[in-house]
Amino acid sequence: MTHDTSHLAPVWFHVTDLMVDRGEGAYVWDTEGTRYLDFTSGIGVTNTGHCHPKVVQAIQDQAARFIHAQVNIYHHEPLLRLAETLRQVVPPRLDSFFFSNSGAEAVEASVKLARHYTGRPNVIVFQGSFHGRTAQTMAMTTSKTVYRVNYQPLPGGIFVAPYPYWYRFGWDPEQAGQWALEEVRFLLQTQTAPIETAAIIVEPVLGEGGYVVPPPSFLPGLRQICDEHDILLILDEVQSGCGRTGKFFALEHVGVEPDILVMAKGLGSGFPISGIAAPRELTEKWMVGTHGGTYGGNPIGCAAAEATVRVLLEEGLVENAAERGAQLMDSLLEIQSRYPVIGDVRGLGLMVGVEFTDPGTRQPATGVAKDVIQVCLEQGQLIMMNCGPYGNTVRWIPPLIVTEAQIDEGLTIFEKAVAAASMGEKNGT
């Protein structure tokens, strides 16, 4: 059966051409009834799996009571319950919440709050970052030019520092981390003075930029720089949050507490909701009426998010992410030992990247990565996707409900695809 998609704007890129009918757990079914193992999780969104029954029930119950209780007009119970539930998982100092719909909106909220609180205009971001596609967040996004091409001029006041992408540099991780910190200090000395710098915003694990895990000293080093100059530290956990890395938030791996925490993606199990958490002392300086949104704090979204957080905690999905992530990393390192085209394997929990590079030159092997993804889909019914500036990193983002057997199944399909793609590369096809 063919489907007419000609009336949809072609601006969306497509990982597959599948017409899906339903999803359950780690699987989706197309309209022909073929089952696929979905290791994209809607780009890190369906952390509780597709259509978790407790999340579905929460959405259904709330939809029968109130669909749109506009937050400027009323308070509602789901909004208050979500804030109280999140208090259990965010650092205790972050006791004030603002909710919106998308990751980009939450990032914009964090920047607007930082500028209001500090009275300073500038923001430091990092090379390879992805913070969104609105005008403000496009200016902050440096993972690929495609996200900002032909949209210039973009909002100003954004300064870019290098991320410690140590594999790309060919350095020891700690060497790269210390160099990156020195470059932040150099930026504050040469381009944006501390007295005009409101915030440094960083992804604790680089997402779209290549699933890069910084060395352990990097985030604490940023915290120290911010403290020295009264600059706010914003952690963008849009993709790395909600259990994805084997901790509820990736910040827990190094014990760094931000001034503002950004969350989205996995927060609502697919229902559009995002938020920021900050100390009350910051949000009290946010002038009433200077930020908001018609749909922010939507009662169905709040109900979905509250149910999601409870499922993650009560069903041990964060712990499962850590266990399945260890299984995944061990097996991928074994596969790497058999295929030199795999240059690097890195990640935390179930946020793992496999970077393909030419064994001789270490240049990006983008074609191999794309071929691997295609073979996984066509021959193994496994859906995966890539990331990184050159698209040569295959990212593993299965739902946190994934089982040991499903990880093994995905690894078997993946290795066969790597073997096929490597042979094709050798044969020049």
C-alpha positions in Angstrom: 0.0 0.0 0.0 1.4 3.4 -1.0 0.8 6.6 1.0 0.7 10.1 -0.5 3.2 12.2 1.5 3.4 15.0 -1.2 1.4 17.4 1.0 4.0 17.3 3.8 6.8 19.9 3.8 10.0 18.1 2.6 12.1 20.0 5.2 11.9 17.1 7.6 14.8 14.6 7.1 13.8 11.0 7.4 15.7 8.1 9.0 13.3 5.6 7.3 10.4 5.6 5.0 8.4 3.4 7.3 4.7 4.0 7.7 4.2 3.0 11.3 0.9 1.8 12.8 1.7 1.2 16.5 4.4 0.8 19.1 4.9 -1.2 22.2 7.9 -1.3 24.4 11.1 -1.5 22.3 9.2 -2.3 19.1 7.2 -0.6 16.4 5.0 -2.2 13.7 4.5 -0.8 10.2 1.2 -0.8 8.4 2.1 -4.1 6.7 2.5 -5.8 10.1 6.3 -6.0 10.1 7.9 -5.6 13.5 11.0 -3.5 14.0 13.3 -3.2 17.0 13.4 0.6 17.6 16.8 1.7 19.0 16.1 5.4 18.3 13.5 5.9 21.1 12.1 8.8 19.0 15.6 10.5 19.3 15.9 9.8 23.1 12.3 10.5 23.9 10.5 7.2 24.7 12.7 6.2 27.6 9.8 4.2 29.2 9.3 2.5 25.8 6.5 3.0 23.4 3.1 3.4 25.0 4.0 2.4 28.6 0.6 1.4 30.1 1.0 3.6 33.2 1.8 6.6 31.1 -1.0 5.9 28.7 -3.4 5.6 31.6 -2.3 8.9 33.1 -2.8 10.6 29.7 -6.2 9.0 29.2 -7.4 9.9 32.7 -6.3 13.5 32.5 -7.7 14.0 29.0 -11.2 13.2 30.4 -10.8 15.9 33.1 -9.0 18.8 31.4 -7.1 19.0 28.1 -6.0 22.7 28.3 -5.9 24.5 31.6 -3.9 27.5 30.6 -1.3 28.3 33.2 -1.8 32.1 33.2 -5.4 31.6 34.0 -5.6 28.7 36.4 -3.4 26.5 38.6 -4.1 22.7 38.3 -3.1 19.6 40.3 -1.0 17.9 37.6 1.2 21.0 37.4 1.8 21.0 41.2 2.3 17.3 41.4 4.9 17.3 38.6 6.9 20.0 40.4 6.8 18.0 43.7 7.7 14.8 41.8 10.7 16.4 40.1 11.9 17.6 43.5 12.8 14.0 44.2 15.3 13.8 41.3 16.8 17.2 40.8 19.5 18.7 43.1 17.8 20.0 46.2 18.8 23.6 45.6 16.9 23.7 42.3 13.4 24.2 43.9 11.6 26.3 41.3 10.3 25.0 37.9 9.1 26.5 34.6 7.5 24.2 32.0 7.2 24.6 28.3 6.8 22.3 25.3 10.1 21.6 23.6 13.8 21.4 24.3 14.5 24.6 22.4 11.9 26.4 24.4 13.4 25.2 27.7 16.9 26.3 26.5 15.5 29.7 25.6 13.9 30.0 29.0 17.2 29.2 30.7 19.0 31.9 28.7 16.3 34.5 29.4 16.4 33.7 33.1 20.2 33.9 33.2 20.2 37.3 31.4 17.5 38.7 33.8 19.1 37.4 36.9 22.7 38.6 36.1 21.9 41.7 34.0 24.5 40.4 31.6 24.0 39.8 27.8 26.4 37.1 26.7 26.4 33.3 26.7 29.2 30.8 26.1 28.3 27.6 24.3 30.5 24.7 23.0 31.6 23.5 19.7 29.4 20.6 18.6 26.5 21.7 20.7 22.9 21.2 19.8 20.4 23.4 21.7 17.5 23.8 19.3 16.2 25.3 16.1 14.5 28.5 17.1 16.4 31.7 16.3 18.0 32.0 19.7 18.9 28.3 20.0 20.1 28.1 16.3 22.7 30.8 17.3 23.7 28.5 20.1 23.9 25.3 18.0 27.2 24.4 16.3 26.9 20.6 15.6 26.2 21.0 11.9 25.8 24.0 9.6 22.6 22.5 8.2 20.8 23.6 11.4 21.5 27.3 10.7 22.3 27.6 7.0 20.5 30.5 5.2 19.0 31.7 8.4 21.6 34.4 9.2 21.8 36.8 10.8 21.1 35.1 14.1 20.8 36.6 17.6 24.1 37.9 19.0 25.9 37.6 22.3 26.9 33.9 21.7 30.5 32.8 22.0 31.8 29.4 21.2 34.4 27.4 23.1 35.9 24.0 22.2 34.3 20.8 23.7 36.9 18.2 24.9 36.3 15.9 22.0 39.5 14.0 22.7 39.1 11.3 20.1 38.8 13.8 17.3 41.9 15.7 18.6 43.9 12.5 19.0 44.7 13.4 22.6 44.5 11.8 26.0 41.0 12.6 27.5 42.4 14.6 30.5 44.7 16.6 28.3 41.8 17.5 26.1 39.7 18.4 29.2 42.3 20.7 30.7 42.9 22.4 27.3 39.2 23.0 26.8 39.0 24.6 30.3 42.0 26.9 29.5 40.2 27.9 26.2 37.1 29.0 28.2 39.4 31.1 30.4 41.0 32.5 27.3 37.6 33.3 25.8 36.7 35.2 28.9 40.0 37.2 28.6 39.7 37.9 24.8 36.1 37.9 23.6 33.4 38.2 26.3 34.5 39.7 29.7 33.1 38.0 32.8 31.2 41.1 33.7 29.2 40.8 30.4 28.8 36.9 30.5 25.5 35.7 31.9 26.0 32.0 31.6 27.9 29.0 30.3 25.6 26.4 28.9 26.9 22.9 28.2 25.7 19.3 27.4 27.1 16.9 30.0 27.3 14.4 27.2 27.4 15.9 23.7 24.3 14.7 21.9 23.8 15.6 18.2 27.5 16.6 18.2 28.6 13.0 18.4 27.7 11.4 21.8 31.0 12.6 23.3 31.6 12.0 27.0 33.9 14.7 28.4 36.7 13.7 30.9 35.6 13.7 34.5 37.4 16.9 35.4 35.7 19.0 32.7 32.3 19.8 34.3 33.8 20.5 37.8 36.3 22.8 36.0 33.5 24.7 34.4 31.7 25.0 37.8 34.9 26.5 39.3 35.2 29.0 36.5 31.6 30.0 36.9 32.0 30.4 40.6 35.1 32.6 40.2 33.3 35.1 38.0 29.6 34.8 39.2 28.6 33.3 35.9 25.6 30.9 35.9 26.2 27.3 34.8 23.4 25.8 32.7 23.4 22.1 32.1 21.4 21.1 29.0 20.2 17.6 29.9 17.5 17.5 27.1 18.9 14.3 25.7 21.1 13.0 28.6 18.4 13.3 31.3 15.6 11.1 32.6 17.7 8.1 33.2 19.4 7.9 29.8 23.0 7.7 31.1 22.3 5.3 34.0 21.8 8.1 36.4 18.6 10.2 36.5 20.7 13.1 35.3 24.1 12.9 33.8 25.4 15.5 36.2 25.3 12.8 38.9 28.3 11.0 37.3 30.6 13.9 38.4 28.6 15.5 41.2 28.3 18.9 39.6 25.3 21.1 40.5 24.2 23.6 37.9 22.4 26.9 38.5 19.9 26.0 35.9 19.0 22.5 34.7 17.2 22.0 31.3 15.1 18.9 30.7 12.9 17.6 27.9 12.8 14.6 25.5 12.4 11.7 27.9 10.4 13.7 30.4 7.0 13.0 28.9 7.5 9.6 27.2 6.6 11.3 23.9 4.1 13.9 25.0 5.6 17.3 24.3 6.8 18.8 27.6 10.0 20.4 28.8 11.2 22.4 31.7 13.9 24.1 33.6 14.8 23.9 37.3 16.5 26.6 39.2 16.8 28.0 42.7 13.9 30.2 43.8 16.4 33.0 44.3 17.0 33.1 40.6 13.4 32.8 39.4 12.3 35.5 41.8 14.3 37.9 39.7 12.5 36.9 36.5 10.2 39.8 35.8 6.5 38.7 35.7 5.1 38.5 32.1 8.5 38.6 30.3 8.3 34.9 29.5 5.6 32.4 29.1 3.6 30.4 26.5 0.1 29.3 25.7 0.7 25.5 26.1 3.5 25.4 28.8 2.4 23.4 31.8 -0.3 21.6 29.8 -2.2 19.3 32.2 -1.9 16.2 30.0 1.8 16.9 29.5 2.2 17.3 33.3 0.3 14.1 33.9 2.4 12.2 31.3 5.6 13.6 32.9 4.7 12.7 36.4 3.8 9.2 35.4 7.1 8.9 33.4 9.2 10.0 36.4 7.4 7.5 38.6 7.9 4.7 36.2 11.6 5.4 35.8 12.0 5.3 39.6 9.6 2.6 40.6 10.4 0.1 37.9 14.2 0.5 38.2 14.7 1.8 34.6 17.6 4.0 35.6 19.4 1.0 37.0 18.5 -1.0 34.0 20.0 1.7 31.8 23.3 1.3 33.7 23.3 -2.5 33.5 22.3 -2.7 29.8 24.7 0.1 29.0 27.6 -1.9 30.5 26.5 -5.0 28.5 26.3 -2.8 25.4 29.7 -1.2 25.9 31.5 -4.5 26.6 30.1 -6.1 23.5 30.7 -3.1 21.3 34.4 -3.0 22.4 34.7 -6.7 21.4 33.2 -5.8 18.0 35.6 -2.9 17.6 38.5 -5.3 18.1 37.4 -7.2 15.0 36.6 -4.2 12.8 39.3 -1.5 12.5 36.8 0.9 10.8 35.3 1.4 14.3 37.5 4.1 15.6 35.9 4.8 18.9 33.2 3.4 21.2 32.0 5.8 24.0 29.1 6.6 26.2 27.3 6.5 29.5 24.4 4.1 30.2 22.2 3.8 27.1 23.7 6.8 25.4 26.4 5.2 23.4 28.2 6.3 20.2 30.2 4.2 17.7 32.3 6.4 15.6 33.5 5.1 12.2 36.8 6.3 10.8 39.2 5.3 8.2 41.8 3.0 9.9 44.7 4.6 8.1 43.8 8.3 8.1 41.3 8.5 11.0 39.1 10.6 8.7 35.4 10.2 9.1 34.0 7.1 7.4 30.5 8.6 6.9 29.6 6.2 4.1 30.3 3.2 6.3 28.1 4.5 9.2 25.2 5.2 6.8 25.6 1.8 5.2 25.5 0.1 8.6 22.3 1.9 9.5 20.7 0.9 6.2 21.7 -2.7 6.5 20.4 -2.9 10.0 17.0 -1.6 8.8 16.7 -3.6 5.6 18.2 -6.9 6.7 17.6 -6.9 10.5 14.5 -4.8 11.1 16.6 -2.7 13.5 16.1 1.1 13.5 19.2 3.2 14.3 20.4 6.7 13.5 23.6 8.6 13.3 25.0 11.9 14.7 28.1 14.0 14.7 29.3 16.8 12.4 30.1 14.3 9.7 27.3 11.8 10.4 29.9 9.1 11.0 28.8 8.1 14.6 26.0 5.6 15.0 24.1 6.3 18.2 22.6 3.7 20.5 19.6 5.1 22.3 17.3 2.1 23.0 14.4 2.6 25.5 15.4 2.1 29.1 13.0 -0.9 29.3 15.2 -2.8 26.9 16.1 -6.3 27.9 19.4 -8.2 27.9 18.1 -10.4 25.0 17.0 -7.3 23.0 20.5 -5.7 23.4 22.0 -9.0 22.3 19.7 -9.1 19.3 20.6 -5.6 18.3 24.3 -6.3 18.7 24.1 -9.4 16.4 22.3 -7.4 13.7 24.7 -4.5 14.1 27.8 -6.7 13.7 26.5 -8.3 10.6 25.8 -4.9 9.2 29.3 -3.7 10.1 30.8 -6.7 8.4 28.7 -6.1 5.2 29.5 -2.4 5.2 33.2 -3.1 5.7 33.2 -5.5 2.8 31.5 -3.0 0.6 34.1 -0.4 1.6 36.9 -2.8 0.7 35.3 -3.6 -2.7 34.7 0.1 -3.4 30.9 -0.3 -3.5 
